[in-house]
Structures are given as C-alpha cells and as structure tokens.
Amino acid sequence: MAEENKVPQELVKELRVLAHDLSNALETIVQATYLLSQATLREDTRRWVELIDQSSQEAVRLNKKLREILRSQG
C-alpha cells in the first residue's frame, strides 16, 4: 500500500485491539445462538434466533475484513 495511504501505527494498534475484543464478543453471541438453535423453540422464537444468527455471522465477516485491512497496514 502506498505510504500516503497508510494509517498511523498507533491507530492501527488500537483498532487491532478493538477488532480482537469485538471478535471475542461475537464468538460468545455466535456460540449462544448455536446453543439456542439446538433447543426446542416456538416458531416465532426460532425466527428470532435465525435473525440473530444471520446478523452475527455478518458481523463476524465484517470484522474479519476489518482485520485483513489492518494487517495490510503493516
């Protein structure tokens, strides 16, 4: 990446810590959602669990992309 497009290293470091902490929080949500999906649930409740699962998986994907960008910053 061109030098003029580089993010200051202190900011990269702080963003990496935040992305790591976000990964930990998302992992808890993903695991809890999985456990809920294994339970016998009413149909309306199951739809809510599916919505949480889809949204948390998208958040995981976005966080991975953010971490890739930060890795490219050196």
SERO-4910 file (N, C-alpha, C, O; in steps of 0.05 Angstrom, whole numbers):
BEGIN
 pado doro    nc1    nc2    nc3   cac1   cac2   cac3    cc1    cc2    cc3    oc1    oc2    oc3
  Met    A     17    -23      0      0      0      0     18     25      0     38     25     14
  Ala    A     11     45    -15     27     69    -17     29     82     10     10     82     26
  Glu    A     52     94     15     57    107     41     37    128     49     29    130     72
  Glu    A     27    143     29      7    164     36    -20    152     44    -36    167     55
  Asn    A    -25    127     38    -50    114     46    -48     99     72    -67     87     81
  Lys    A    -25     99     84    -21     84    109    -35     99    133    -35    123    134
  Val    A    -46     82    150    -59     92    174    -36     94    195    -19     76    196
  Pro    A    -36    115    212    -16    117    233    -15     91    250    -36     81    258
  Gln    A      9     82    256     12     56    270     -1     56    298    -11     35    306
  Glu    A     -2     78    312    -16     78    338    -45     73    334    -57     59    350
  Leu    A    -57     84    313    -85     79    307    -90     50    299   -109     38    307
  Val    A    -72     40    282    -74     12    274    -73     -7    298    -89    -25    301
  Lys    A    -55     -1    317    -52    -17    341    -78    -17    357    -87    -37    367
  Glu    A    -89      7    361   -114     10    376   -137     -4    362   -153    -17    376
  Leu    A   -139     -2    336   -160    -15    321   -157    -45    322   -178    -59    323
  Arg    A   -133    -55    322   -129    -84    324   -139    -94    351   -151   -116    352
  Val    A   -134    -80    372   -143    -88    399   -174    -88    399   -186   -107    409
  Leu    A   -186    -67    388   -215    -66    387   -227    -89    370   -247   -101    377
  Ala    A   -214    -94    347   -224   -116    330   -221   -143    344   -239   -160    341
  His    A   -200   -146    359   -196   -171    374   -218   -174    396   -230   -195    399
  Asp    A   -223   -152    410   -244   -153    431   -271   -157    419   -288   -172    430
  Leu    A   -276   -146    395   -301   -150    381   -304   -179    373   -325   -191    375
  Ser    A   -282   -191    364   -283   -220    357   -291   -237    381   -307   -255    378
  Asn    A   -280   -231    404   -287   -246    428   -317   -243    435   -330   -262    441
  Ala    A   -327   -218    433   -356   -214    439   -373   -228    419   -394   -240    426
  Leu    A   -366   -227    393   -381   -240    373   -381   -270    376   -401   -284    371
  Glu    A   -358   -281    384   -357   -310    388   -377   -319    410   -389   -340    407
  Thr    A   -380   -304    431   -400   -311    451   -428   -310    440   -444   -328    445
  Ile    A   -434   -290    424   -460   -288    411   -465   -312    392   -487   -324    392
  Val    A   -445   -318    376   -448   -340    357   -452   -366    371   -470   -382    364
  Gln    A   -437   -371    392   -439   -397    407   -466   -398    422   -479   -419    422
  Ala    A   -475   -376    434   -500   -376    448   -524   -380    429   -543   -394    435
  Thr    A   -521   -368    405   -542   -371    385   -543   -400    376   -565   -411    372
  Tyr    A   -520   -412    372   -519   -441    365   -534   -458    386   -550   -475    379
  Leu    A   -527   -453    411   -540   -469    432   -570   -464    433   -585   -483    437
  Leu    A   -579   -440    429   -607   -434    427   -620   -449    404   -643   -459    407
  Ser    A   -606   -450    382   -618   -463    358   -621   -493    362   -637   -506    348
  Gln    A   -607   -505    382   -610   -533    387   -633   -539    406   -641   -563    409
  Ala    A   -645   -519    417   -667   -523    436   -693   -525    420   -695   -517    397
  Thr    A   -713   -536    433   -740   -536    422   -753   -509    427   -757   -501    450
  Leu    A   -758   -495    405   -768   -468    407   -794   -465    392   -799   -480    373
  Arg    A   -811   -446    400   -834   -439    384   -825   -427    358   -802   -417    356
  Glu    A   -841   -429    338   -834   -419    311   -826   -390    311   -806   -383    298
  Asp    A   -841   -373    324   -834   -344    324   -807   -339    338   -792   -322    330
  Thr    A   -802   -355    359   -776   -352    373   -753   -362    356   -732   -350    355
  Arg    A   -758   -384    342   -738   -395    324   -730   -375    302   -707   -373    295
  Arg    A   -750   -360    292   -744   -339    272   -726   -317    283   -708   -307    269
  Trp    A   -730   -310    308   -713   -290    321   -685   -301    324   -665   -286    319
  Val    A   -682   -326    332   -656   -338    334   -642   -339    307   -618   -333    306
  Glu    A   -656   -345    286   -645   -345    259   -635   -317    251   -614   -314    238
  Leu    A   -651   -297    258   -643   -269    252   -618   -262    267   -600   -249    256
  Ile    A   -616   -269    292   -592   -264    308   -568   -278    296   -546   -267    294
  Asp    A   -572   -303    288   -551   -319    276   -541   -306    250   -517   -303    246
  Gln    A   -559   -299    232   -551   -286    207   -536   -260    212   -516   -255    199
  Ser    A   -546   -244    230   -533   -218    235   -506   -221    248   -488   -206    242
  Ser    A   -504   -240    267   -478   -244    280   -458   -255    260   -434   -248    262
  Gln    A   -466   -273    242   -448   -283    222   -438   -261    203   -415   -260    195
  Glu    A   -456   -242    197   -448   -219    180   -429   -201    196   -409   -191    184
  Ala    A   -433   -197    221   -415   -182    238   -387   -195    239   -367   -181    238
  Val    A   -387   -221    241   -361   -236    241   -347   -231    214   -323   -226    214
  Arg    A   -362   -233    192   -350   -229    166   -338   -201    163   -316   -198    153
  Leu    A   -353   -181    172   -343   -154    171   -319   -150    188   -300   -136    181
  Asn    A   -319   -162    212   -296   -159    230   -271   -172    218   -249   -162    220
  Lys    A   -274   -195    205   -252   -208    191   -241   -190    169   -216   -188    166
  Lys    A   -258   -177    154   -249   -159    133   -234   -135    145   -213   -127    135
  Leu    A   -244   -125    167   -230   -103    181   -202   -112    190   -183    -97    187
  Arg    A   -200   -136    201   -174   -146    210   -155   -150    186   -131   -145    189
  Glu    A   -166   -159    163   -149   -161    139   -138   -134    131   -114   -132    124
  Ile    A   -155   -114    131   -146    -87    124   -124    -77    143   -104    -66    135
  Leu    A   -129    -82    169   -109    -73    189    -83    -88    185    -61    -76    188
  Arg    A    -84   -114    179    -59   -129    174    -44   -118    150    -19   -118    150
  Ser    A    -58   -108    130    -45    -97    107    -30    -70    113    -14    -61     97
  Gln    A    -37    -59    136    -24    -33    144      3    -38    156     17    -18    162
  Gly    A     11    -63    160     38    -68    170     40    -71    199     63    -76    209
***
